[in-house]
Amino acid sequence: MKTMSLRMPDYLKLAVNDICQSEKISLNQFILNALSEKVSALQTIDIIEKKAQKASKEDFLCALNQVSNNEPYENDKL
């Protein structure tokens, strides 16, 4: 595990400290959670973009044609 120094504006540090106190977590845990969420989101976007490059309209239409044409349930209607 590595240690790093972080500079942040005072207003942000105060806001994060308030959240940490109310959530009963450490500043370190908050930062790790925030970084993990961001990395996960960016990796998800990357995966979707890579899959989209392999996609074709023909394959999509073929899959769509295999779906039955049933009426939606009442609570699924817009």
Rosetta blueprint (number, residue, H / E / L):
1 M L
2 K L
3 T L
4 M L
5 S L
6 L L
7 R L
8 M L
9 P L
10 D H
11 Y H
12 L H
13 K H
14 L H
15 A H
16 V H
17 N H
18 D H
19 I H
20 C H
21 Q H
22 S H
23 E H
24 K L
25 I L
26 S L
27 L H
28 N H
29 Q H
30 F H
31 I H
32 L H
33 N H
34 A H
35 L H
36 S H
37 E H
38 K H
39 V H
40 S H
41 A H
42 L H
43 Q H
44 T H
45 I H
46 D H
47 I H
48 I H
49 E H
50 K H
51 K H
52 A H
53 Q H
54 K H
55 A L
56 S L
57 K H
58 E H
59 D H
60 F H
61 L H
62 C H
63 A H
64 L H
65 N H
66 Q L
67 V L
68 S L
69 N L
70 N L
71 E L
72 P L
73 Y L
74 E H
75 N H
76 D H
77 K L
78 L L
